[in-house]
Amino acid sequence: MRRRLAVALGAGLLAALTLTGRADVAGPARHVGSFSWHLKDPHFGGFSGLELSADGTRFVTISDRGYRTEGRLLRETGRITGVKAQPILPLGGTHDGGVEQNDSEGLAIASDGTEWVSFEFINLVQRICADHRGKGLKRHPRFLSLPPNRGLEALAIDASDRIYALPEGGFGRKGRIPVFRYEGPDWKVPRDIPQHDGFVPVGADFGPDGMLYLLERRFTGLGFRSQVRRFDPDDPEGRVELLLQTPTGTHDNLEGIAVWQDRQGRTRLTMISDDNQRFFQTTEFVEYVLDR
């Protein structure tokens, strides 16, 4: 999401002063590489949603200003070494016919290639159609009461093409994060999970194990921390497992996540950062692996 200048300044200051947090990452996930991506395009940056192909080579990403690009990740010995991307265009595909809403945050792609996007300010999940017009799903009543700028941030789709959405705020007095699932024509809440250590949802994806992986962020006043948890959305009492938690300044503002299986059979967490289109922040792809 777009942060105020003071917030971004703090993150930029921390990034300039401390780049040493990687050794202290908590959880079983292991960092295997980061790649800073640069592109001369006025619409570059602000990436908040990410999807990868099953082999981790092709990507689609959207920005929180209503733009989209896709391309290929170049790898050597499994690490990202380059990015080849197509032109950055408005959602829907053309500069004169894109979807009108901005602040697009979450991205999920169905098995038939249909792209779904969540919009945070209007709290709408919308299908991006070939005719450059979006078709929105009916809203859950709770969407209307989500705090401004803390609405539907994370979006995912399971193997049965069921859509899941999680907000960045509005957790209520018990501090539990609702997991919304679209069961047309209505949304249901199959479970909720406890908020952990002040982190809030920013991205989600289903892994090859059928579990929902949730990327969360915490702004400390000096910079960003990130964590990833996973859980079974169909089990209301199921365990929520912490896989990754970073100290302040380890990475930039990670907001999009894609989960896939590499050639060694390991689960990979590939994430992308939202640089808020500030010169002192970085757009980076960050990858972790789970050896179990």
C-alpha positions as CSV (number, residue, x, y, z in Angstrom):
1,M,0.0,0.0,0.0
2,R,1.1,3.6,-0.4
3,R,2.7,5.0,2.7
4,R,3.0,8.6,3.7
5,L,6.4,10.3,3.0
6,A,7.4,10.3,6.6
7,V,7.0,6.5,6.7
8,A,9.0,6.0,3.5
9,L,11.7,8.3,4.7
10,G,12.1,6.2,7.8
11,A,12.4,3.1,5.8
12,G,14.9,4.7,3.4
13,L,17.0,5.9,6.3
14,L,17.1,2.5,7.9
15,A,18.0,0.8,4.6
16,A,20.9,3.3,4.2
17,L,22.2,2.7,7.7
18,T,21.5,-1.0,8.4
19,L,21.8,-3.9,5.9
20,T,22.9,-6.5,8.4
21,G,19.7,-8.2,9.6
22,R,19.8,-11.3,7.4
23,A,21.7,-13.5,9.8
24,D,19.0,-13.2,12.5
25,V,16.0,-14.3,10.5
26,A,13.7,-16.6,12.6
27,G,11.8,-19.7,11.5
28,P,12.7,-22.7,9.3
29,A,12.7,-20.7,6.0
30,R,16.2,-20.1,4.7
31,H,17.2,-17.1,2.6
32,V,18.7,-18.1,-0.8
33,G,18.9,-14.8,-2.6
34,S,17.7,-11.3,-3.4
35,F,17.7,-9.4,-6.7
36,S,17.2,-5.6,-7.0
37,W,15.1,-4.8,-10.1
38,H,15.4,-1.5,-11.9
39,L,13.6,-0.3,-15.0
40,K,13.3,3.1,-16.6
41,D,9.6,3.5,-16.8
42,P,7.4,6.2,-15.1
43,H,5.0,3.5,-14.0
44,F,7.7,1.2,-12.5
45,G,7.5,0.3,-8.9
46,G,4.9,0.1,-6.2
47,F,4.5,-3.7,-6.8
48,S,2.1,-5.2,-4.4
49,G,0.8,-8.5,-6.0
50,L,2.8,-11.4,-7.4
51,E,2.1,-14.7,-9.2
52,L,4.6,-17.2,-10.5
53,S,4.3,-20.2,-12.9
54,A,4.7,-23.6,-11.3
55,D,8.4,-23.8,-12.2
56,G,9.1,-20.3,-10.9
57,T,10.2,-18.8,-14.2
58,R,7.3,-16.7,-15.4
59,F,5.8,-13.9,-13.3
60,V,2.9,-11.5,-13.3
61,T,3.0,-8.5,-10.9
62,I,0.6,-5.6,-10.3
63,S,1.3,-2.2,-8.7
64,D,-0.8,-0.4,-6.2
65,R,-1.5,2.3,-8.9
66,G,-3.4,0.0,-11.2
67,Y,-0.6,-1.2,-13.4
68,R,0.5,-4.6,-14.5
69,T,3.4,-6.3,-16.1
70,E,4.6,-9.9,-16.7
71,G,7.9,-11.5,-17.8
72,R,10.5,-14.0,-17.0
73,L,12.9,-14.4,-14.1
74,L,16.4,-15.4,-15.2
75,R,18.2,-17.8,-12.9
76,E,21.7,-19.2,-12.3
77,T,22.1,-22.2,-9.9
78,G,18.6,-21.5,-8.7
79,R,19.1,-17.8,-7.9
80,I,17.5,-14.9,-9.6
81,T,20.1,-13.0,-11.7
82,G,17.9,-10.9,-14.0
83,V,14.4,-9.9,-15.1
84,K,12.9,-9.7,-18.6
85,A,9.6,-7.8,-18.4
86,Q,7.0,-6.7,-20.9
87,P,5.8,-3.1,-21.0
88,I,4.0,-1.9,-17.9
89,L,0.3,-1.2,-18.8
90,P,-2.8,-0.4,-16.9
91,L,-4.9,-3.4,-15.6
92,G,-6.9,-4.6,-18.6
93,G,-4.0,-4.1,-21.0
94,T,-4.1,-0.7,-22.7
95,H,-3.3,2.8,-21.7
96,D,-6.7,4.0,-23.0
97,G,-8.9,1.2,-21.7
98,G,-7.6,0.1,-18.3
99,V,-9.6,-0.6,-15.1
100,E,-10.4,2.8,-13.5
101,Q,-9.7,1.9,-9.9
102,N,-6.2,2.2,-8.5
103,D,-4.7,1.0,-5.2
104,S,-4.8,-2.5,-6.5
105,E,-3.1,-4.7,-3.9
106,G,-3.7,-8.5,-4.2
107,L,-3.4,-10.7,-7.3
108,A,-4.6,-14.2,-7.8
109,I,-4.8,-16.2,-11.1
110,A,-7.3,-19.0,-11.6
111,S,-6.6,-22.3,-13.3
112,D,-8.1,-21.0,-16.6
113,G,-5.9,-17.9,-16.5
114,T,-8.5,-15.5,-15.2
115,E,-6.9,-12.7,-13.1
116,W,-8.5,-11.5,-10.0
117,V,-7.4,-8.3,-8.2
118,S,-8.3,-6.8,-4.8
119,F,-8.6,-3.1,-4.3
120,E,-7.9,-1.8,-0.9
121,F,-9.8,1.6,-0.7
122,I,-13.1,0.3,-2.2
123,N,-12.7,-3.2,-0.7
124,L,-13.6,-4.9,-3.9
125,V,-12.4,-8.1,-5.6
126,Q,-12.6,-7.7,-9.3
127,R,-12.0,-9.9,-12.3
128,I,-9.8,-8.4,-15.0
129,C,-11.5,-9.2,-18.3
130,A,-10.2,-9.3,-21.9
131,D,-12.4,-6.4,-22.9
132,H,-10.5,-4.2,-20.4
133,R,-13.4,-3.9,-18.0
134,G,-13.5,-5.4,-14.6
135,K,-16.3,-7.3,-13.0
136,G,-16.5,-7.1,-9.2
137,L,-17.7,-9.7,-6.8
138,K,-20.4,-8.9,-4.3
139,R,-19.0,-7.4,-1.1
140,H,-19.2,-9.1,2.3
141,P,-21.0,-6.7,4.8
142,R,-17.8,-6.6,6.9
143,F,-15.9,-5.1,3.9
144,L,-17.9,-1.8,4.4
145,S,-16.5,-1.3,7.9
146,L,-12.8,-1.9,7.2
147,P,-10.6,1.0,8.1
148,P,-9.5,3.5,5.4
149,N,-6.3,2.4,3.6
150,R,-6.3,-0.9,5.6
151,G,-8.8,-2.9,3.5
152,L,-8.5,-6.0,1.3
153,E,-4.7,-6.4,0.9
154,A,-4.0,-10.1,0.4
155,L,-5.6,-12.3,-2.2
156,A,-5.2,-16.0,-3.1
157,I,-6.9,-18.7,-5.0
158,D,-6.8,-22.5,-4.2
159,A,-6.7,-25.6,-6.4
160,S,-10.5,-25.5,-6.6
161,D,-10.4,-21.9,-7.8
162,R,-11.9,-20.6,-4.6
163,I,-10.9,-17.0,-3.9
164,Y,-9.6,-15.9,-0.5
165,A,-9.1,-12.3,0.8
166,L,-7.6,-11.0,4.0
167,P,-7.7,-7.3,5.1
168,E,-4.8,-5.3,6.6
169,G,-6.9,-4.0,9.5
170,G,-10.3,-4.1,11.1
171,F,-9.5,-7.2,13.3
172,G,-11.8,-6.2,16.1
173,R,-11.2,-6.3,19.9
174,K,-10.0,-9.9,19.9
175,G,-7.3,-9.1,17.3
176,R,-8.2,-12.0,15.1
177,I,-7.7,-11.7,11.3
178,P,-10.7,-12.9,9.3
179,V,-10.0,-15.2,6.3
180,F,-12.7,-14.5,3.7
181,R,-13.6,-17.1,1.1
182,Y,-15.9,-16.4,-1.9
183,E,-18.6,-19.1,-2.2
184,G,-20.7,-17.5,-4.8
185,P,-22.9,-15.6,-4.6
186,D,-21.6,-14.7,-1.0
187,W,-18.4,-14.5,1.0
188,K,-18.0,-16.8,4.0
189,V,-15.4,-16.8,6.8
190,P,-14.2,-20.4,7.2
191,R,-11.8,-19.4,10.0
192,D,-9.8,-16.6,11.5
193,I,-6.2,-16.5,12.8
194,P,-4.7,-14.6,15.7
195,Q,-2.6,-11.5,14.8
196,H,1.0,-12.1,15.7
197,D,3.5,-9.6,17.1
198,G,1.8,-6.6,15.5
199,F,2.2,-7.9,11.9
200,V,-0.6,-7.3,9.3
201,P,-1.4,-9.2,6.1
202,V,-0.1,-7.9,2.8
203,G,0.1,-10.9,0.5
204,A,-1.0,-14.5,0.2
205,D,-0.7,-17.6,-1.9
206,F,-1.5,-21.3,-1.8
207,G,1.5,-23.6,-1.8
208,P,1.8,-27.0,-3.6
209,D,0.9,-28.6,-0.2
210,G,-2.6,-26.9,-0.3
211,M,-1.7,-24.7,2.7
212,L,-2.3,-20.9,2.7
213,Y,0.9,-18.9,3.0
214,L,0.4,-15.4,4.4
215,L,3.0,-12.7,4.0
216,E,2.7,-10.1,6.7
217,R,4.5,-6.7,7.4
218,R,5.2,-4.6,10.4
219,F,6.5,-1.0,10.2
220,T,8.6,-0.2,13.2
221,G,9.1,3.6,12.7
222,L,12.5,3.0,11.2
223,G,11.8,0.4,8.6
224,F,10.0,-2.8,7.7
225,R,9.9,-6.3,9.2
226,S,8.4,-9.2,7.3
227,Q,7.0,-12.6,8.4
228,V,5.4,-15.5,6.6
229,R,2.9,-17.9,8.3
230,R,1.0,-20.9,6.9
231,F,-2.2,-22.6,7.9
232,D,-5.1,-24.7,6.6
233,P,-8.0,-22.4,5.9
234,D,-10.4,-25.3,6.1
235,D,-9.5,-26.2,9.7
236,P,-10.9,-23.6,12.1
237,E,-8.7,-25.0,14.9
238,G,-5.7,-25.8,12.9
239,R,-2.1,-24.7,13.7
240,V,-0.7,-21.5,12.3
241,E,3.0,-22.1,11.7
242,L,5.6,-19.3,11.7
243,L,8.0,-19.9,8.8
244,L,9.9,-16.7,8.6
245,Q,10.3,-13.5,10.6
246,T,12.9,-10.8,9.8
247,P,14.4,-8.0,11.8
248,T,13.9,-4.4,10.8
249,G,15.7,-3.5,7.6
250,T,16.5,-7.0,6.4
251,H,14.5,-6.4,3.2
252,D,12.5,-3.6,1.8
253,N,8.6,-3.4,2.0
254,L,7.7,-6.9,0.9
255,E,4.1,-7.1,-0.2
256,G,3.6,-9.8,-2.8
257,I,4.3,-13.5,-2.4
258,A,4.2,-16.6,-4.7
259,V,4.8,-20.1,-3.4
260,W,6.1,-22.9,-5.6
261,Q,8.2,-26.1,-5.7
262,D,11.7,-26.1,-7.2
263,R,13.5,-29.0,-8.9
264,Q,14.9,-30.2,-5.6
265,G,11.3,-30.6,-4.3
266,R,11.7,-27.7,-1.8
267,T,9.0,-25.2,-1.2
268,R,10.1,-21.7,-2.3
269,L,8.8,-18.4,-1.1
270,T,9.3,-15.7,-3.8
271,M,8.4,-12.2,-2.7
272,I,8.5,-8.7,-4.3
273,S,8.8,-5.4,-2.5
274,D,6.7,-2.2,-2.9
275,D,9.2,0.7,-3.2
276,N,6.4,3.3,-2.9
277,Q,8.0,4.8,-6.0
278,R,10.6,6.5,-3.7
279,F,14.2,6.8,-4.9
280,F,15.6,5.7,-1.6
281,Q,13.6,2.4,-1.5
282,T,14.2,-0.7,-3.6
283,T,12.1,-3.0,-5.8
284,E,13.5,-6.4,-5.1
285,F,12.7,-10.1,-5.5
286,V,13.5,-12.0,-2.4
287,E,13.5,-15.8,-2.1
288,Y,13.5,-18.2,0.8
289,V,13.3,-22.0,0.8
290,L,11.8,-24.6,3.2
291,D,13.9,-27.7,3.4
292,R,11.1,-29.5,5.1
